[in-house]
Amino acid sequence: MDSAILKQDLLQARLQPLLLQIRWQIARLGNAGKIGIGLFVVAMIFFMLAVLPQSSSLEELQARAETLQVQASSPSSPNNISASDPTRKVGGDQALQIFYDFFPLIDSSPFWIRELVAIAKKSGVEINSGDYRLVHEQDSRLSRYQMIMPIRGRYPQIRRFMADALQAVPNMAITGMVIKRENIQTEQLDVRLEIDLYLDQS
């Protein structure tokens, strides 16, 4: 019992000068130094509690991403026709099916029209009532949804609308355009767009 107390007293005697030294160094730092040490301690706690636990999740995600990349580059992957093997050729029927799969089905035309209206509104372009006509192509699975779309706006707005529409609706083609302006001073343009939507009628 006495030896245990003696060891404890010796330990305290050894730690006492160290504690005094630490207190003296902290006192030398002043308020700015104390704030800096506090921020450092908080940063270390945050690192240990928040950053380190996420490292394992990050490693799992990276491993998953590498697995998906390997699967995507595999020659047997259905989504990769010839990316991993440039010499691999696609048969005629398969190539034709891949071509038709690019086009949305014919009953999706209302969706694409709403998409064009939303893009026009976002671009600041005014759309007036137009003409719509569905044309079935002979000896083809594709149909053309022909639209005559009168729009009104400034040149940058119309250009932005056309660019965004062609990007958002890849099965769309602008086949004609007529531009009118009331006079030289006005910035507003009246544009008559002729648009074809190509749809799969199968």
Secondary structure, DSSP 8 states (H G I E B T S, - for coil): -HHHHHHHHHHHHHHHHHHHHHHHHHHHHHHHHHHHHHHHHHHHHHIIIIIHHHHHHHHHHHHHHHHHHHHHTSTT-TT-SSSS-TT----HHHHHHHHHHTS-BGGGHHHHHHHHHHHHHHHT-EE---EEEEEE-TTSSEEEEEEEEEEEEEHHHHHHHHHHHHHH-TTEEEEEEEEE-S-SS--EEEEEEEEEEEEE--
